[in-house]
Amino acid sequence: MPSLSPAIAAAAAGAAFGIFYYNIWELATALRTARQVTVMLIALVGMTVWLILDNRLWESRRHRSLREEMILSKLSTVITVACGVLAMFALLFVLALVAAFLVIPPDYLSSNLMRESGPDDWIMIAWLSTSMGTVAGALGSGFADDGAVRQAAYSRREQERRARLDRADDRDRGGDTWA
């Protein structure tokens, strides 16, 4: 996760925005759980897809002779990146929830919601803020170095294997054989 610091910083900024603006509080507490889940899933899938596509983690080598190996490679990439995104979401949610409890006074929240507030309101605010932050994090990941993202997604051995396959693809296409 440290190699994805631009994404994490953007995600934290997006979540902080949700915690500090009462319009987000009103929206978050008005949403039903099913809609919150939908927004969260869109954010998680969106960031996962963005990271894979923007950093060219999707394997599309012609050199591959085994279709099953390519499918497993793609599946492992999706699972690895999705687990990282989910871990970031969970950490960001906990931080957003703590921040919401610290920053938003109960009386002030109640006056903005025009009803008595409860713990579930802070949870809903943190949840929507984290989903917003995850979308911002996907955009922020564009500022991360491709090599850093690959380092976060793949082990050193996998990176070496992919580099060998890239060189083989270059040779197959008539590229430089000395690379």
C-alpha positions as a Markdown table, in Angstrom:
| # | Residue | x | y | z |
|---|---|---|---|---|
| 1 | Met | 0.0 | 0.0 | 0.0 |
| 2 | Pro | 2.8 | 2.5 | 0.5 |
| 3 | Ser | 3.6 | 2.4 | -3.2 |
| 4 | Leu | 0.0 | 3.6 | -3.8 |
| 5 | Ser | 0.4 | 6.7 | -1.7 |
| 6 | Pro | -1.1 | 9.1 | -4.3 |
| 7 | Ala | -4.2 | 6.9 | -4.5 |
| 8 | Ile | -4.4 | 6.6 | -0.7 |
| 9 | Ala | -3.9 | 10.4 | -0.3 |
| 10 | Ala | -6.7 | 11.1 | -2.8 |
| 11 | Ala | -9.0 | 8.6 | -1.1 |
| 12 | Ala | -8.4 | 10.1 | 2.3 |
| 13 | Ala | -9.0 | 13.6 | 0.9 |
| 14 | Gly | -12.3 | 12.5 | -0.7 |
| 15 | Ala | -13.4 | 10.8 | 2.5 |
| 16 | Ala | -12.5 | 13.9 | 4.5 |
| 17 | Phe | -14.7 | 16.0 | 2.2 |
| 18 | Gly | -17.7 | 13.8 | 3.0 |
| 19 | Ile | -17.1 | 14.2 | 6.7 |
| 20 | Phe | -16.8 | 17.9 | 6.7 |
| 21 | Tyr | -19.8 | 18.8 | 4.6 |
| 22 | Tyr | -23.3 | 18.6 | 6.0 |
| 23 | Asn | -24.9 | 18.0 | 2.5 |
| 24 | Ile | -23.1 | 14.7 | 2.4 |
| 25 | Trp | -24.4 | 13.9 | 5.9 |
| 26 | Glu | -27.9 | 14.5 | 4.8 |
| 27 | Leu | -27.4 | 12.4 | 1.7 |
| 28 | Ala | -25.7 | 9.6 | 3.6 |
| 29 | Thr | -28.4 | 9.3 | 6.2 |
| 30 | Ala | -31.1 | 9.5 | 3.6 |
| 31 | Leu | -29.7 | 6.5 | 1.6 |
| 32 | Arg | -31.0 | 3.1 | 2.3 |
| 33 | Thr | -28.5 | 0.3 | 3.0 |
| 34 | Ala | -29.0 | -1.3 | -0.4 |
| 35 | Arg | -28.1 | 1.9 | -2.1 |
| 36 | Gln | -25.0 | 2.4 | 0.1 |
| 37 | Val | -24.0 | -1.1 | -0.8 |
| 38 | Thr | -24.5 | -0.4 | -4.5 |
| 39 | Val | -22.4 | 2.9 | -4.3 |
| 40 | Met | -19.7 | 1.0 | -2.4 |
| 41 | Leu | -19.5 | -1.8 | -4.9 |
| 42 | Ile | -19.4 | 0.6 | -7.8 |
| 43 | Ala | -16.5 | 2.4 | -6.1 |
| 44 | Leu | -14.6 | -0.8 | -5.3 |
| 45 | Val | -15.1 | -2.3 | -8.8 |
| 46 | Gly | -14.3 | 1.1 | -10.4 |
| 47 | Met | -11.0 | 1.5 | -8.5 |
| 48 | Thr | -10.0 | -2.1 | -9.2 |
| 49 | Val | -10.7 | -1.8 | -12.9 |
| 50 | Trp | -9.0 | 1.6 | -13.1 |
| 51 | Leu | -5.9 | 0.3 | -11.4 |
| 52 | Ile | -5.7 | -2.7 | -13.7 |
| 53 | Leu | -6.3 | -0.7 | -16.9 |
| 54 | Asp | -4.4 | 2.5 | -16.1 |
| 55 | Asn | -1.3 | 0.6 | -15.0 |
| 56 | Arg | -1.5 | -2.0 | -17.8 |
| 57 | Leu | -1.7 | -5.0 | -15.4 |
| 58 | Trp | -4.0 | -6.9 | -17.8 |
| 59 | Glu | -2.0 | -9.6 | -19.4 |
| 60 | Ser | -2.4 | -9.7 | -23.2 |
| 61 | Arg | 0.8 | -11.3 | -24.5 |
| 62 | Arg | 0.8 | -13.2 | -27.8 |
| 63 | His | 3.6 | -15.4 | -26.5 |
| 64 | Arg | 1.3 | -17.3 | -24.2 |
| 65 | Ser | 0.8 | -20.8 | -25.4 |
| 66 | Leu | -1.5 | -22.0 | -22.6 |
| 67 | Arg | -4.9 | -20.3 | -22.5 |
| 68 | Glu | -5.5 | -21.6 | -19.0 |
| 69 | Glu | -2.3 | -20.0 | -17.7 |
| 70 | Met | -3.4 | -16.6 | -19.1 |
| 71 | Ile | -6.9 | -16.9 | -17.6 |
| 72 | Leu | -5.3 | -17.8 | -14.2 |
| 73 | Ser | -2.9 | -14.8 | -14.5 |
| 74 | Lys | -5.8 | -12.4 | -15.2 |
| 75 | Leu | -7.9 | -13.9 | -12.4 |
| 76 | Ser | -5.0 | -13.6 | -9.9 |
| 77 | Thr | -4.4 | -10.0 | -11.0 |
| 78 | Val | -8.1 | -9.1 | -10.4 |
| 79 | Ile | -8.2 | -10.9 | -7.1 |
| 80 | Thr | -4.9 | -9.3 | -5.9 |
| 81 | Val | -5.9 | -5.8 | -6.9 |
| 82 | Ala | -9.4 | -6.2 | -5.5 |
| 83 | Cys | -8.1 | -7.4 | -2.2 |
| 84 | Gly | -5.8 | -4.4 | -2.0 |
| 85 | Val | -8.6 | -2.1 | -2.8 |
| 86 | Leu | -10.9 | -3.8 | -0.3 |
| 87 | Ala | -8.2 | -3.5 | 2.4 |
| 88 | Met | -7.7 | 0.2 | 1.6 |
| 89 | Phe | -11.5 | 0.7 | 1.8 |
| 90 | Ala | -11.7 | -1.1 | 5.2 |
| 91 | Leu | -8.9 | 1.0 | 6.6 |
| 92 | Leu | -10.3 | 4.2 | 5.2 |
| 93 | Phe | -13.7 | 3.4 | 6.6 |
| 94 | Val | -12.4 | 2.9 | 10.1 |
| 95 | Leu | -10.4 | 6.2 | 9.9 |
| 96 | Ala | -13.5 | 8.0 | 8.5 |
| 97 | Leu | -15.7 | 6.6 | 11.2 |
| 98 | Val | -13.3 | 7.7 | 13.9 |
| 99 | Ala | -13.0 | 11.1 | 12.3 |
| 100 | Ala | -16.8 | 11.5 | 12.0 |
| 101 | Phe | -17.2 | 10.7 | 15.7 |
| 102 | Leu | -14.5 | 13.2 | 16.6 |
| 103 | Val | -15.4 | 16.0 | 14.2 |
| 104 | Ile | -19.2 | 16.0 | 14.1 |
| 105 | Pro | -20.8 | 16.9 | 17.4 |
| 106 | Pro | -24.1 | 15.0 | 18.1 |
| 107 | Asp | -26.1 | 18.2 | 18.6 |
| 108 | Tyr | -24.8 | 19.7 | 15.4 |
| 109 | Leu | -25.6 | 16.6 | 13.4 |
| 110 | Ser | -29.1 | 16.4 | 14.9 |
| 111 | Ser | -29.8 | 20.1 | 14.1 |
| 112 | Asn | -28.6 | 19.5 | 10.5 |
| 113 | Leu | -30.6 | 16.3 | 10.1 |
| 114 | Met | -33.6 | 17.9 | 11.9 |
| 115 | Arg | -34.0 | 14.8 | 14.0 |
| 116 | Glu | -32.3 | 13.0 | 16.8 |
| 117 | Ser | -29.0 | 11.5 | 15.6 |
| 118 | Gly | -27.6 | 8.1 | 16.5 |
| 119 | Pro | -24.5 | 6.0 | 15.9 |
| 120 | Asp | -26.0 | 4.6 | 12.7 |
| 121 | Asp | -25.8 | 8.1 | 11.3 |
| 122 | Trp | -22.1 | 8.3 | 11.8 |
| 123 | Ile | -21.7 | 4.9 | 10.2 |
| 124 | Met | -23.7 | 5.9 | 7.2 |
| 125 | Ile | -21.7 | 9.2 | 6.9 |
| 126 | Ala | -18.4 | 7.3 | 7.1 |
| 127 | Trp | -19.6 | 4.7 | 4.7 |
| 128 | Leu | -20.6 | 7.2 | 2.0 |
| 129 | Ser | -17.5 | 9.3 | 2.6 |
| 130 | Thr | -15.3 | 6.2 | 2.2 |
| 131 | Ser | -17.1 | 5.3 | -1.1 |
| 132 | Met | -16.5 | 8.8 | -2.3 |
| 133 | Gly | -12.9 | 8.6 | -1.2 |
| 134 | Thr | -12.4 | 5.4 | -3.1 |
| 135 | Val | -13.5 | 7.0 | -6.3 |
| 136 | Ala | -11.1 | 9.9 | -5.7 |
| 137 | Gly | -8.4 | 7.3 | -4.9 |
| 138 | Ala | -8.9 | 5.7 | -8.3 |
| 139 | Leu | -8.3 | 9.1 | -9.9 |
| 140 | Gly | -5.3 | 9.7 | -7.6 |
| 141 | Ser | -3.8 | 6.4 | -8.6 |
| 142 | Gly | -3.0 | 8.0 | -11.9 |
| 143 | Phe | -0.2 | 9.9 | -10.2 |
| 144 | Ala | 1.4 | 6.7 | -8.9 |
| 145 | Asp | 4.4 | 5.4 | -10.8 |
| 146 | Asp | 3.5 | 2.3 | -12.9 |
| 147 | Gly | 6.4 | 0.5 | -11.4 |
| 148 | Ala | 5.2 | 1.2 | -7.9 |
| 149 | Val | 1.7 | -0.1 | -8.8 |
| 150 | Arg | 3.3 | -3.3 | -10.3 |
| 151 | Gln | 5.4 | -3.7 | -7.2 |
| 152 | Ala | 2.2 | -3.5 | -5.1 |
| 153 | Ala | 0.4 | -5.9 | -7.3 |
| 154 | Tyr | 3.1 | -8.5 | -8.0 |
| 155 | Ser | 5.9 | -10.3 | -6.2 |
| 156 | Arg | 9.4 | -9.8 | -7.4 |
| 157 | Arg | 9.4 | -13.3 | -9.0 |
| 158 | Glu | 6.2 | -12.5 | -10.9 |
| 159 | Gln | 7.7 | -9.2 | -12.1 |
| 160 | Glu | 10.7 | -11.0 | -13.4 |
| 161 | Arg | 8.5 | -13.6 | -15.2 |
| 162 | Arg | 6.5 | -10.9 | -16.8 |
| 163 | Ala | 9.7 | -9.1 | -18.0 |
| 164 | Arg | 10.9 | -12.3 | -19.6 |
| 165 | Leu | 7.6 | -12.7 | -21.4 |
| 166 | Asp | 7.7 | -9.1 | -22.5 |
| 167 | Arg | 11.2 | -9.7 | -24.0 |
| 168 | Ala | 9.9 | -12.8 | -25.7 |
| 169 | Asp | 7.0 | -10.9 | -27.2 |
| 170 | Asp | 9.4 | -8.2 | -28.5 |
| 171 | Arg | 11.5 | -10.9 | -30.2 |
| 172 | Asp | 8.4 | -12.5 | -31.7 |
| 173 | Arg | 7.4 | -9.1 | -33.1 |
| 174 | Gly | 10.9 | -8.6 | -34.6 |
| 175 | Gly | 12.1 | -6.2 | -31.9 |
| 176 | Asp | 15.5 | -5.9 | -30.4 |
| 177 | Thr | 16.9 | -9.3 | -29.4 |
| 178 | Trp | 19.5 | -7.9 | -27.0 |
| 179 | Ala | 16.9 | -6.5 | -24.6 |
